[in-house]
Amino acid sequence: VSRGETIGLGPGGEFDAIRRMVDGWGARAQGIGDDAAVLQAIGDSSLVVSTDTSVEGVHFRREWLSPQEIGYRATAAALSDLAAMGAKPVGLLSVIALPEHWLKELDEIAVGIGEAASLCETPIIGGDLSRASELSITITVIGTASRPLLRSGARPGDLVYVTGSLGGPFAALRDFEAGREPSSEHRARFATPTPRIREAQWLSANGASAAIDISDGLAADARHIAAASGVCVQIDAGSVPIVPGITAAEAVRSGEEYELLITAPEELDANEFERLFSVAITRIGRVLEGNPTVELTLGGETLQAQEGYLHFQNERR
Ligand SMILES: [Mg+2]
């Protein structure tokens, strides 16, 4: 646990704001900068804790999702941060702040929260309910890990992997924003993502060195690993599995995927992984010594790494 220092976050306005807050808190801020905080526990394992907020108009629009999907998605996003640490969930707390006109949807939101909790075998252990001027759902998740997967664990020579296939949320948002209904596949990947909880525990047990869940886009999240580990992450965008109807250049910018980006010193058994979890794991690059940056190539050409989804500015680039 680092005390009073901001461990490597990638560039961007949201992260500059976080750095300012943490600098101001000084020694009172501890272990900030990864997908979740790692606390000392009694016994061999660590406690892993994270919190995540979904706000109407910033993370979703009411026209796009059912109240049940809004509850599910907020909870899945929070649980995905435990997956990113290779942690096993032990409980979650939900804080729902909502305006009057959302009250009749509260039960449905709660159904969605319950669905994500049962999918990840996580008890709901508390929370709070408040009136507010807009709907927000804040989910705090607690887990344990004997060997937390940190963003800072990547080393030169490691291989880079990604789970699943990317681009679904990008395609769904593009359609939603154009006033079109997305295909059912794209819509499902946006509305009901699966946190890779069990997959991450397997990866941790099978030698993964670093992990992050893809919430800002593969390219942007790879920069967080590069910054935290002090390494250059080289990714061949052409080898990233993508959903139909999307290009590789779009897929590496697609945020809110909740797939995992992993590094590992040895080759992972992709066949075994796929057999166990019915999800692909694909080698997409390698870790090199050098400046903490991401080198993204497509067909041998350098791909300009674009900004990820900047929640803070409510703007997709
Ligand atoms: Mg994360």
Residues whose N, C-alpha, C, O or C-beta is under 5 A from the ligand:
A	BS01	MG	D35 D81 A84 D213 S215
